[in-house]
Amino acid sequence: MVANQCQHCGLFFKYEEMDTYTPFGCSSYDPPEPLDPINICKKCSDKLKHDFLNRFRNEEYKYGDWQKSKAERDAAKECGLVWVNGAQNVEYNGHRAFFEYVPKKVFNRSAG
């Protein structure tokens, strides 16, 4: 795969218009290797953002990718969500939030 080819639709695009993300997971468990970054064009990035917005708004999805795409970050911001990593101590819905999105007001209350 060429660096400036969209891995969703296969079209070539300008490097400056590229969005990229890396999902959680391993490509090999012996030894564990992270998955490769996925490059996407502007059109597929817009579609990905729309998918994230729908899932976040319907509360169907609270997890994200290991390396966040601009589409994911923008969708989370529009929905008022904040990413909580494993080092932060945030209580949400009766459990400790761990590598997931939580509402910004919950995060601010826990941090303050």
MOPAC internal coordinates of N, CA, C and O (Angstrom, degrees):
PM7 1SCF
backbone

  N    0.0000 0     0.00 0     0.00 0    0    0    0
  C    1.4557 1     0.00 0     0.00 0    1    0    0
  C    1.5285 1   108.14 1     0.00 0    2    1    0
  O    1.2310 1   120.70 1   -48.35 1    3    2    1
  N    1.2963 1   116.27 1   131.65 1    3    2    1
  C    1.4515 1   123.11 1   178.47 1    5    3    2
  C    1.5213 1   108.77 1   -76.75 1    6    5    3
  O    1.2310 1   120.28 1   -34.34 1    7    6    5
  N    1.3467 1   117.06 1   145.66 1    7    6    5
  C    1.4645 1   121.76 1  -174.49 1    9    7    6
  C    1.5247 1   113.32 1   -58.46 1   10    9    7
  O    1.2310 1   119.51 1   146.28 1   11   10    9
  N    1.3265 1   118.55 1   -33.72 1   11   10    9
  C    1.4619 1   118.59 1  -177.78 1   13   11   10
  C    1.5270 1   112.15 1  -106.74 1   14   13   11
  O    1.2310 1   121.08 1  -146.88 1   15   14   13
  N    1.3287 1   115.55 1    33.12 1   15   14   13
  C    1.4601 1   121.06 1   174.00 1   17   15   14
  C    1.5243 1   108.11 1  -110.12 1   18   17   15
  O    1.2310 1   120.62 1   -48.91 1   19   18   17
  N    1.3223 1   116.42 1   131.09 1   19   18   17
  C    1.4631 1   121.18 1  -179.76 1   21   19   18
  C    1.5250 1   109.60 1   -65.15 1   22   21   19
  O    1.2310 1   120.61 1   -51.09 1   23   22   21
  N    1.3021 1   116.43 1   128.91 1   23   22   21
  C    1.4550 1   121.05 1  -179.37 1   25   23   22
  C    1.5261 1   112.30 1   -85.87 1   26   25   23
  O    1.2310 1   120.16 1   178.99 1   27   26   25
  N    1.3340 1   117.29 1    -1.01 1   27   26   25
  C    1.4588 1   120.82 1   173.79 1   29   27   26
  C    1.5284 1   110.58 1   -96.52 1   30   29   27
  O    1.2310 1   120.08 1   130.58 1   31   30   29
  N    1.3400 1   117.45 1   -49.42 1   31   30   29
  C    1.4722 1   120.08 1  -175.20 1   33   31   30
  C    1.5244 1   113.35 1  -109.56 1   34   33   31
  O    1.2310 1   119.50 1   164.91 1   35   34   33
  N    1.3283 1   118.56 1   -15.09 1   35   34   33
  C    1.4582 1   121.73 1   177.78 1   37   35   34
  C    1.5133 1   115.50 1    88.09 1   38   37   35
  O    1.2310 1   119.74 1   176.25 1   39   38   37
  N    1.3291 1   118.11 1    -3.75 1   39   38   37
  C    1.4593 1   120.85 1   179.99 1   41   39   38
  C    1.5265 1   110.79 1   -74.93 1   42   41   39
  O    1.2310 1   120.84 1   -27.60 1   43   42   41
  N    1.3249 1   115.99 1   152.40 1   43   42   41
  C    1.4571 1   121.29 1   174.17 1   45   43   42
  C    1.5198 1   108.29 1   -88.87 1   46   45   43
  O    1.2310 1   120.41 1   -30.19 1   47   46   45
  N    1.3181 1   116.83 1   149.81 1   47   46   45
  C    1.4524 1   121.33 1  -176.98 1   49   47   46
  C    1.5086 1   109.10 1  -150.19 1   50   49   47
  O    1.2310 1   120.68 1   -12.94 1   51   50   49
  N    1.3269 1   116.30 1   167.06 1   51   50   49
  C    1.4614 1   121.24 1   178.35 1   53   51   50
  C    1.5252 1   109.33 1   -69.84 1   54   53   51
  O    1.2310 1   120.94 1   -38.29 1   55   54   53
  N    1.3059 1   115.81 1   141.71 1   55   54   53
  C    1.4613 1   121.05 1  -179.91 1   57   55   54
  C    1.5259 1   111.15 1   -56.93 1   58   57   55
  O    1.2310 1   120.30 1   142.54 1   59   58   57
  N    1.3272 1   117.03 1   -37.46 1   59   58   57
  C    1.4658 1   121.52 1  -177.73 1   61   59   58
  C    1.5248 1   112.15 1   -65.88 1   62   61   59
  O    1.2310 1   119.93 1   157.57 1   63   62   61
  N    1.3260 1   117.75 1   -22.43 1   63   62   61
  C    1.4671 1   121.97 1  -178.08 1   65   63   62
  C    1.5248 1   112.47 1   -93.97 1   66   65   63
  O    1.2310 1   120.37 1  -178.92 1   67   66   65
  N    1.3099 1   116.90 1     1.08 1   67   66   65
  C    1.4565 1   121.81 1  -175.43 1   69   67   66
  C    1.5325 1   112.21 1   -72.10 1   70   69   67
  O    1.2310 1   120.93 1   -37.50 1   71   70   69
  N    1.3000 1   115.83 1   142.50 1   71   70   69
  C    1.4641 1   122.84 1   168.33 1   73   71   70
  C    1.5260 1   104.84 1  -118.10 1   74   73   71
  O    1.2310 1   120.05 1   -28.68 1   75   74   73
  N    1.2923 1   117.50 1   151.32 1   75   74   73
  C    1.4623 1   120.01 1  -177.16 1   77   75   74
  C    1.5184 1   110.29 1  -144.80 1   78   77   75
  O    1.2310 1   120.62 1   -29.72 1   79   78   77
  N    1.3228 1   116.42 1   150.28 1   79   78   77
  C    1.4549 1   121.92 1   175.23 1   81   79   78
  C    1.5273 1   109.05 1  -150.50 1   82   81   79
  O    1.2310 1   121.45 1   -20.79 1   83   82   81
  N    1.3185 1   114.84 1   159.21 1   83   82   81
  C    1.4572 1   121.33 1   176.17 1   85   83   82
  C    1.5196 1   107.80 1  -129.40 1   86   85   83
  O    1.2310 1   120.11 1   -64.17 1   87   86   85
  N    1.3291 1   117.39 1   115.83 1   87   86   85
  C    1.4687 1   118.97 1   179.50 1   89   87   86
  C    1.5271 1   111.52 1   -72.29 1   90   89   87
  O    1.2310 1   120.62 1   -22.28 1   91   90   89
  N    1.3317 1   116.43 1   157.72 1   91   90   89
  C    1.4572 1   120.75 1   171.90 1   93   91   90
  C    1.5215 1   108.24 1   -64.92 1   94   93   91
  O    1.2310 1   120.38 1   -29.76 1   95   94   93
  N    1.3153 1   116.88 1   150.24 1   95   94   93
  C    1.4515 1   120.69 1   176.06 1   97   95   94
  C    1.5119 1   111.92 1   132.42 1   98   97   95
  O    1.2310 1   121.17 1     0.87 1   99   98   97
  N    1.3048 1   115.37 1  -179.13 1   99   98   97
  C    1.4635 1   122.40 1  -178.78 1  101   99   98
  C    1.5156 1   109.55 1  -129.89 1  102  101   99
  O    1.2310 1   121.04 1   -36.25 1  103  102  101
  N    1.3209 1   115.62 1   143.75 1  103  102  101
  C    1.4553 1   120.03 1   174.85 1  105  103  102
  C    1.5207 1   110.12 1   -88.05 1  106  105  103
  O    1.2310 1   120.67 1   160.53 1  107  106  105
  N    1.3477 1   116.33 1   -19.47 1  107  106  105
  C    1.4646 1   121.44 1  -179.82 1  109  107  106
  C    1.5246 1   107.71 1  -151.87 1  110  109  107
  O    1.2310 1   120.42 1   -43.21 1  111  110  109
  N    1.2896 1   116.80 1   136.79 1  111  110  109
  C    1.4649 1   119.74 1   179.97 1  113  111  110
  C    1.5165 1   112.83 1   -97.54 1  114  113  111
  O    1.2310 1   119.47 1   179.05 1  115  114  113
  N    1.3130 1   118.61 1    -0.95 1  115  114  113
  C    1.4683 1   121.14 1  -179.55 1  117  115  114
  C    1.5101 1   110.48 1  -139.49 1  118  117  115
  O    1.2310 1   117.79 1   -88.95 1  119  118  117
  N    1.3001 1   121.81 1    91.05 1  119  118  117
  C    1.4616 1   128.50 1   -12.18 1  121  119  118
  C    1.5312 1   109.48 1   -77.13 1  122  121  119
  O    1.2310 1   120.18 1   -20.55 1  123  122  121
  N    1.3377 1   117.25 1   159.45 1  123  122  121
  C    1.4656 1   119.37 1  -178.19 1  125  123  122
  C    1.5234 1   111.71 1   -64.92 1  126  125  123
  O    1.2310 1   120.97 1   -52.02 1  127  126  125
  N    1.2938 1   115.76 1   127.98 1  127  126  125
  C    1.4626 1   123.19 1   177.24 1  129  127  126
  C    1.5226 1   107.99 1  -122.34 1  130  129  127
  O    1.2310 1   120.07 1   -45.62 1  131  130  129
  N    1.3388 1   117.47 1   134.38 1  131  130  129
  C    1.4717 1   118.45 1   178.14 1  133  131  130
  C    1.5226 1   110.65 1   -67.26 1  134  133  131
  O    1.2310 1   121.10 1   -22.64 1  135  134  133
  N    1.3063 1   115.50 1   157.36 1  135  134  133
  C    1.4567 1   121.04 1   175.14 1  137  135  134
  C    1.5241 1   109.42 1   -65.82 1  138  137  135
  O    1.2310 1   120.57 1   -25.69 1  139  138  137
  N    1.3164 1   116.53 1   154.31 1  139  138  137
  C    1.4590 1   121.46 1   177.42 1  141  139  138
  C    1.5209 1   109.97 1   -75.19 1  142  141  139
  O    1.2310 1   120.26 1   -29.06 1  143  142  141
  N    1.3449 1   117.10 1   150.94 1  143  142  141
  C    1.4657 1   119.71 1   174.46 1  145  143  142
  C    1.5245 1   110.51 1   -62.18 1  146  145  143
  O    1.2310 1   120.87 1   -30.35 1  147  146  145
  N    1.3150 1   115.94 1   149.65 1  147  146  145
  C    1.4591 1   122.51 1   179.22 1  149  147  146
  C    1.5242 1   107.62 1  -111.35 1  150  149  147
  O    1.2310 1   120.83 1   -56.62 1  151  150  149
  N    1.3326 1   116.02 1   123.38 1  151  150  149
  C    1.4616 1   122.42 1  -179.92 1  153  151  150
  C    1.5156 1   108.94 1   -96.42 1  154  153  151
  O    1.2310 1   120.75 1   -44.77 1  155  154  153
  N    1.3417 1   116.16 1   135.23 1  155  154  153
  C    1.4583 1   120.24 1   179.25 1  157  155  154
  C    1.5272 1   110.16 1  -135.45 1  158  157  155
  O    1.2310 1   121.28 1   -27.41 1  159  158  157
  N    1.3303 1   115.15 1   152.59 1  159  158  157
  C    1.4610 1   121.60 1   179.61 1  161  159  158
  C    1.5376 1   110.22 1   -80.19 1  162  161  159
  O    1.2310 1   121.18 1    -6.48 1  163  162  161
  N    1.3262 1   115.35 1   173.52 1  163  162  161
  C    1.4647 1   121.16 1  -178.64 1  165  163  162
  C    1.5291 1   111.60 1   -60.61 1  166  165  163
  O    1.2310 1   119.96 1   137.48 1  167  166  165
  N    1.3230 1   117.69 1   -42.52 1  167  166  165
  C    1.4654 1   121.25 1  -179.17 1  169  167  166
  C    1.5309 1   110.86 1   -62.29 1  170  169  167
  O    1.2310 1   120.02 1   134.84 1  171  170  169
  N    1.3227 1   117.56 1   -45.16 1  171  170  169
  C    1.4685 1   121.01 1   179.49 1  173  171  170
  C    1.5244 1   111.56 1   -71.69 1  174  173  171
  O    1.2310 1   120.41 1   149.22 1  175  174  173
  N    1.3363 1   116.82 1   -30.78 1  175  174  173
  C    1.4631 1   120.48 1   175.39 1  177  175  174
  C    1.5225 1   110.38 1   -65.43 1  178  177  175
  O    1.2310 1   120.54 1   138.20 1  179  178  177
  N    1.3416 1   116.56 1   -41.80 1  179  178  177
  C    1.4680 1   120.45 1   177.40 1  181  179  178
  C    1.5287 1   110.86 1   -63.13 1  182  181  179
  O    1.2310 1   120.52 1   140.63 1  183  182  181
  N    1.3275 1   116.61 1   -39.37 1  183  182  181
  C    1.4636 1   121.16 1   178.33 1  185  183  182
  C    1.5348 1   110.31 1   -66.44 1  186  185  183
  O    1.2310 1   120.66 1   139.32 1  187  186  185
  N    1.3438 1   116.34 1   -40.68 1  187  186  185
  C    1.4630 1   120.95 1   178.08 1  189  187  186
  C    1.5252 1   110.63 1   -63.42 1  190  189  187
  O    1.2310 1   120.41 1   138.27 1  191  190  189
  N    1.3345 1   116.82 1   -41.73 1  191  190  189
  C    1.4647 1   120.69 1   178.26 1  193  191  190
  C    1.5253 1   109.88 1   -61.66 1  194  193  191
  O    1.2310 1   120.19 1   136.58 1  195  194  193
  N    1.3184 1   117.24 1   -43.42 1  195  194  193
  C    1.4637 1   121.22 1   178.43 1  197  195  194
  C    1.5333 1   110.75 1   -60.00 1  198  197  195
  O    1.2310 1   120.38 1   138.32 1  199  198  197
  N    1.3338 1   116.88 1   -41.68 1  199  198  197
  C    1.4682 1   120.89 1   177.84 1  201  199  198
  C    1.5290 1   111.42 1   -63.50 1  202  201  199
  O    1.2310 1   120.54 1   135.77 1  203  202  201
  N    1.3387 1   116.57 1   -44.23 1  203  202  201
  C    1.4622 1   119.95 1   177.56 1  205  203  202
  C    1.5263 1   110.65 1   -62.40 1  206  205  203
  O    1.2310 1   120.09 1   136.34 1  207  206  205
  N    1.3269 1   117.43 1   -43.66 1  207  206  205
  C    1.4697 1   120.44 1   179.40 1  209  207  206
  C    1.5200 1   110.99 1   -58.15 1  210  209  207
  O    1.2310 1   120.17 1   133.79 1  211  210  209
  N    1.3230 1   117.28 1   -46.21 1  211  210  209
  C    1.4578 1   120.18 1   179.20 1  213  211  210
  C    1.5194 1   111.68 1   -61.43 1  214  213  211
  O    1.2310 1   120.25 1   135.22 1  215  214  213
  N    1.3215 1   117.14 1   -44.78 1  215  214  213
  C    1.4664 1   119.75 1  -178.59 1  217  215  214
  C    1.5185 1   111.71 1   -68.85 1  218  217  215
  O    1.2310 1   119.95 1   139.28 1  219  218  217
  N    1.3306 1   117.69 1   -40.72 1  219  218  217
  C    1.4670 1   120.33 1   179.07 1  221  219  218
  C    1.5245 1   110.83 1   -66.18 1  222  221  219
  O    1.2310 1   120.06 1   135.62 1  223  222  221
  N    1.3081 1   117.50 1   -44.38 1  223  222  221
  C    1.4704 1   121.05 1  -177.95 1  225  223  222
  C    1.5160 1   111.97 1   -66.59 1  226  225  223
  O    1.2310 1   120.09 1   146.08 1  227  226  225
  N    1.3127 1   117.44 1   -33.92 1  227  226  225
  C    1.4654 1   121.58 1   178.45 1  229  227  226
  C    1.5208 1   112.74 1   -88.54 1  230  229  227
  O    1.2310 1   120.92 1  -175.50 1  231  230  229
  N    1.3295 1   115.85 1     4.50 1  231  230  229
  C    1.4644 1   123.00 1  -179.91 1  233  231  230
  C    1.5206 1   111.98 1    52.27 1  234  233  231
  O    1.2310 1   121.00 1  -144.83 1  235  234  233
  N    1.3459 1   115.69 1    35.17 1  235  234  233
  C    1.4631 1   120.69 1   177.28 1  237  235  234
  C    1.5235 1   111.35 1   -88.68 1  238  237  235
  O    1.2310 1   120.61 1   167.63 1  239  238  237
  N    1.3215 1   116.44 1   -12.37 1  239  238  237
  C    1.4506 1   119.84 1  -168.85 1  241  239  238
  C    1.5144 1   109.03 1  -149.03 1  242  241  239
  O    1.2310 1   120.05 1   -52.02 1  243  242  241
  N    1.3095 1   117.51 1   127.98 1  243  242  241
  C    1.4608 1   120.15 1   178.03 1  245  243  242
  C    1.5279 1   112.26 1  -125.18 1  246  245  243
  O    1.2310 1   120.49 1  -177.02 1  247  246  245
  N    1.3258 1   116.67 1     2.98 1  247  246  245
  C    1.4586 1   120.52 1  -178.37 1  249  247  246
  C    1.5130 1   110.63 1  -105.29 1  250  249  247
  O    1.2310 1   120.53 1   -17.64 1  251  250  249
  N    1.3078 1   116.60 1   162.36 1  251  250  249
  C    1.4558 1   121.29 1  -179.75 1  253  251  250
  C    1.5089 1   110.50 1  -136.69 1  254  253  251
  O    1.2310 1   121.24 1     7.21 1  255  254  253
  N    1.3041 1   115.23 1  -172.79 1  255  254  253
  C    1.4566 1   121.26 1   179.39 1  257  255  254
  C    1.5214 1   110.37 1   -85.05 1  258  257  255
  O    1.2310 1   120.89 1   -17.52 1  259  258  257
  N    1.3292 1   115.91 1   162.48 1  259  258  257
  C    1.4620 1   121.06 1  -179.61 1  261  259  258
  C    1.5228 1   109.58 1   -64.92 1  262  261  259
  O    1.2310 1   120.32 1   127.31 1  263  262  261
  N    1.3199 1   117.00 1   -52.69 1  263  262  261
  C    1.4556 1   121.44 1   171.56 1  265  263  262
  C    1.5192 1   105.49 1  -103.85 1  266  265  263
  O    1.2310 1   120.41 1   -62.99 1  267  266  265
  N    1.2982 1   116.83 1   117.01 1  267  266  265
  C    1.4623 1   122.09 1  -172.58 1  269  267  266
  C    1.5245 1   111.88 1   -77.52 1  270  269  267
  O    1.2310 1   121.01 1   -42.41 1  271  270  269
  N    1.3199 1   115.68 1   137.59 1  271  270  269
  C    1.4616 1   121.11 1   172.86 1  273  271  270
  C    1.5232 1   108.61 1   -78.40 1  274  273  271
  O    1.2310 1   121.01 1   -18.12 1  275  274  273
  N    1.3124 1   115.67 1   161.88 1  275  274  273
  C    1.4616 1   119.79 1   174.02 1  277  275  274
  C    1.5249 1   109.08 1   -61.15 1  278  277  275
  O    1.2310 1   120.34 1   142.93 1  279  278  277
  N    1.3220 1   116.95 1   -37.07 1  279  278  277
  C    1.4624 1   121.56 1   178.98 1  281  279  278
  C    1.5267 1   110.95 1   -59.00 1  282  281  279
  O    1.2310 1   120.14 1   134.05 1  283  282  281
  N    1.3229 1   117.33 1   -45.95 1  283  282  281
  C    1.4687 1   121.19 1  -179.82 1  285  283  282
  C    1.5208 1   111.17 1   -66.49 1  286  285  283
  O    1.2310 1   120.26 1   135.18 1  287  286  285
  N    1.3292 1   117.11 1   -44.82 1  287  286  285
  C    1.4742 1   120.52 1  -179.82 1  289  287  286
  C    1.5254 1   111.21 1   -61.69 1  290  289  287
  O    1.2310 1   120.66 1   135.96 1  291  290  289
  N    1.3409 1   116.34 1   -44.04 1  291  290  289
  C    1.4672 1   120.23 1   179.94 1  293  291  290
  C    1.5304 1   111.83 1   -65.04 1  294  293  291
  O    1.2310 1   120.18 1   138.84 1  295  294  293
  N    1.3235 1   117.27 1   -41.16 1  295  294  293
  C    1.4710 1   120.97 1   179.55 1  297  295  294
  C    1.5297 1   110.54 1   -64.59 1  298  297  295
  O    1.2310 1   120.49 1   136.60 1  299  298  297
  N    1.3203 1   116.66 1   -43.40 1  299  298  297
  C    1.4701 1   120.33 1   179.01 1  301  299  298
  C    1.5269 1   110.80 1   -62.35 1  302  301  299
  O    1.2310 1   120.80 1   137.95 1  303  302  301
  N    1.3247 1   116.08 1   -42.05 1  303  302  301
  C    1.4624 1   120.10 1   179.74 1  305  303  302
  C    1.5334 1   110.73 1   -63.54 1  306  305  303
  O    1.2310 1   120.39 1   136.57 1  307  306  305
  N    1.3327 1   116.85 1   -43.43 1  307  306  305
  C    1.4683 1   120.35 1   178.69 1  309  307  306
  C    1.5227 1   112.13 1   -61.83 1  310  309  307
  O    1.2310 1   120.32 1   148.92 1  311  310  309
  N    1.3238 1   116.98 1   -31.08 1  311  310  309
  C    1.4694 1   121.34 1  -178.53 1  313  311  310
  C    1.5202 1   112.36 1   -92.12 1  314  313  311
  O    1.2310 1   120.03 1  -177.13 1  315  314  313
  N    1.3363 1   117.55 1     2.87 1  315  314  313
  C    1.4579 1   121.12 1   178.19 1  317  315  314
  C    1.5226 1   113.50 1    71.33 1  318  317  315
  O    1.2310 1   120.59 1  -146.87 1  319  318  317
  N    1.3372 1   116.47 1    33.13 1  319  318  317
  C    1.4566 1   120.91 1  -179.02 1  321  319  318
  C    1.5240 1   111.51 1  -106.58 1  322  321  319
  O    1.2310 1   120.80 1   -29.04 1  323  322  321
  N    1.3245 1   116.08 1   150.96 1  323  322  321
  C    1.4536 1   123.37 1   178.54 1  325  323  322
  C    1.5206 1   108.18 1  -126.44 1  326  325  323
  O    1.2310 1   120.09 1   -41.57 1  327  326  325
  N    1.3275 1   117.43 1   138.43 1  327  326  325
  C    1.4578 1   122.52 1   178.24 1  329  327  326
  C    1.5253 1   109.65 1   -79.29 1  330  329  327
  O    1.2310 1   120.24 1   -50.24 1  331  330  329
  N    1.3224 1   117.14 1   129.76 1  331  330  329
  C    1.4617 1   122.96 1   177.27 1  333  331  330
  C    1.5175 1   107.44 1  -110.85 1  334  333  331
  O    1.2310 1   120.91 1   -57.45 1  335  334  333
  N    1.3300 1   115.86 1   122.55 1  335  334  333
  C    1.4639 1   118.70 1   177.16 1  337  335  334
  C    1.5227 1   109.92 1   -91.47 1  338  337  335
  O    1.2310 1   120.03 1     5.01 1  339  338  337
  N    1.3038 1   117.54 1  -174.99 1  339  338  337
  C    1.4579 1   121.42 1  -175.89 1  341  339  338
  C    1.5151 1   114.58 1   -73.94 1  342  341  339
  O    1.2310 1   119.77 1   164.90 1  343  342  341
  N    1.3376 1   118.05 1   -15.10 1  343  342  341
  C    1.4581 1   120.74 1  -176.44 1  345  343  342
  C    1.5270 1   113.02 1   -88.54 1  346  345  343
  O    1.2310 1   120.18 1   168.60 1  347  346  345
  N    1.3247 1   117.26 1   -11.40 1  347  346  345
  C    1.4542 1   120.57 1  -177.76 1  349  347  346
  C    1.5264 1   109.91 1   -95.29 1  350  349  347
  O    1.2310 1   121.07 1   -35.23 1  351  350  349
  N    1.3108 1   115.56 1   144.77 1  351  350  349
  C    1.4621 1   120.59 1  -178.18 1  353  351  350
  C    1.5268 1   108.80 1  -105.00 1  354  353  351
  O    1.2310 1   120.98 1   -91.36 1  355  354  353
  N    1.3348 1   115.72 1    88.64 1  355  354  353
  C    1.4585 1   121.58 1  -177.56 1  357  355  354
  C    1.5279 1   108.54 1  -121.96 1  358  357  355
  O    1.2310 1   120.86 1   -56.18 1  359  358  357
  N    1.3263 1   115.95 1   123.82 1  359  358  357
  C    1.4676 1   121.12 1   176.02 1  361  359  358
  C    1.5242 1   108.76 1   -90.80 1  362  361  359
  O    1.2310 1   120.92 1   -48.12 1  363  362  361
  N    1.3379 1   115.85 1   131.88 1  363  362  361
  C    1.4607 1   120.33 1   179.60 1  365  363  362
  C    1.5231 1   109.22 1  -150.06 1  366  365  363
  O    1.2310 1   120.51 1   -52.40 1  367  366  365
  N    1.3141 1   116.64 1   127.60 1  367  366  365
  C    1.4674 1   123.19 1   179.53 1  369  367  366
  C    1.5337 1   112.69 1    52.77 1  370  369  367
  O    1.2310 1   120.93 1  -139.10 1  371  370  369
  N    1.3225 1   115.82 1    40.90 1  371  370  369
  C    1.4609 1   120.37 1   174.98 1  373  371  370
  C    1.5144 1   115.52 1    79.03 1  374  373  371
  O    1.2310 1   120.04 1  -168.85 1  375  374  373
  N    1.3283 1   117.54 1    11.15 1  375  374  373
  C    1.4601 1   119.66 1   176.64 1  377  375  374
  C    1.5273 1   109.46 1  -143.75 1  378  377  375
  O    1.2310 1   121.16 1   -15.35 1  379  378  377
  N    1.3107 1   115.39 1   164.65 1  379  378  377
  C    1.4581 1   120.35 1   176.55 1  381  379  378
  C    1.5286 1   108.01 1   -78.14 1  382  381  379
  O    1.2310 1   120.79 1   -57.24 1  383  382  381
  N    1.3202 1   116.10 1   122.76 1  383  382  381
  C    1.4609 1   120.69 1   178.70 1  385  383  382
  C    1.5234 1   108.87 1   -67.29 1  386  385  383
  O    1.2310 1   121.01 1   -45.08 1  387  386  385
  N    1.3082 1   115.68 1   134.92 1  387  386  385
  C    1.4557 1   121.10 1  -173.16 1  389  387  386
  C    1.5247 1   108.92 1  -145.80 1  390  389  387
  O    1.2310 1   120.37 1   -70.90 1  391  390  389
  N    1.3249 1   116.91 1   109.10 1  391  390  389
  C    1.4660 1   122.62 1  -178.99 1  393  391  390
  C    1.5339 1   111.01 1    51.42 1  394  393  391
  O    1.2310 1   121.26 1  -119.70 1  395  394  393
  N    1.3212 1   115.19 1    60.30 1  395  394  393
  C    1.4589 1   121.19 1   180.00 1  397  395  394
  C    1.5217 1   109.57 1  -157.49 1  398  397  395
  O    1.2310 1   121.13 1   -12.75 1  399  398  397
  N    1.3075 1   115.44 1   167.25 1  399  398  397
  C    1.4620 1   121.63 1   175.70 1  401  399  398
  C    1.5196 1   109.72 1   -88.90 1  402  401  399
  O    1.2310 1   121.44 1   -40.06 1  403  402  401
  N    1.3376 1   114.85 1   139.94 1  403  402  401
  C    1.4630 1   121.79 1   173.83 1  405  403  402
  C    1.5285 1   107.17 1  -132.17 1  406  405  403
  O    1.2310 1   119.74 1   -22.73 1  407  406  405
  N    1.3391 1   118.10 1   157.27 1  407  406  405
  C    1.4661 1   119.84 1   175.95 1  409  407  406
  C    1.5275 1   110.62 1   -60.28 1  410  409  407
  O    1.2310 1   120.92 1   -37.06 1  411  410  409
  N    1.3122 1   115.85 1   142.94 1  411  410  409
  C    1.4640 1   121.53 1  -177.50 1  413  411  410
  C    1.5202 1   111.81 1   -57.13 1  414  413  411
  O    1.2310 1   119.88 1   142.40 1  415  414  413
  N    1.3324 1   117.84 1   -37.60 1  415  414  413
  C    1.4670 1   120.49 1  -179.40 1  417  415  414
  C    1.5274 1   111.31 1   -64.21 1  418  417  415
  O    1.2310 1   119.55 1   145.55 1  419  418  417
  N    1.3206 1   118.47 1   -34.45 1  419  418  417
  C    1.4678 1   122.17 1   176.71 1  421  419  418
  C    1.5152 1   109.78 1   -67.67 1  422  421  419
  O    1.2310 1   120.71 1   137.30 1  423  422  421
  N    1.3323 1   116.25 1   -42.70 1  423  422  421
  C    1.4548 1   121.29 1  -179.51 1  425  423  422
  C    1.5200 1   110.64 1   -63.95 1  426  425  423
  O    1.2310 1   120.31 1   134.89 1  427  426  425
  N    1.3405 1   117.02 1   -45.11 1  427  426  425
  C    1.4705 1   121.58 1  -179.32 1  429  427  426
  C    1.5310 1   111.14 1   -64.24 1  430  429  427
  O    1.2310 1   120.23 1   141.75 1  431  430  429
  N    1.3362 1   117.18 1   -38.25 1  431  430  429
  C    1.4631 1   121.55 1   178.98 1  433  431  430
  C    1.5298 1   110.43 1   -66.00 1  434  433  431
  O    1.2310 1   120.03 1   139.82 1  435  434  433
  N    1.3191 1   117.54 1   -40.18 1  435  434  433
  C    1.4677 1   121.52 1  -179.31 1  437  435  434
  C    1.5019 1   111.74 1   -72.83 1  438  437  435
  O    1.2310 1   120.27 1   147.02 1  439  438  437
  N    1.3496 1   117.09 1   -32.98 1  439  438  437
  C    1.4537 1   120.92 1  -177.91 1  441  439  438
  C    1.5295 1   110.86 1   -77.85 1  442  441  439
  O    1.2310 1   120.21 1   154.87 1  443  442  441
  N    1.3136 1   117.21 1   -25.13 1  443  442  441
  C    1.4633 1   121.23 1  -174.06 1  445  443  442
  C    1.4483 1   111.73 1   -93.55 1  446  445  443
  O    1.2310 1   120.10 1   180.00 1  447  446  445

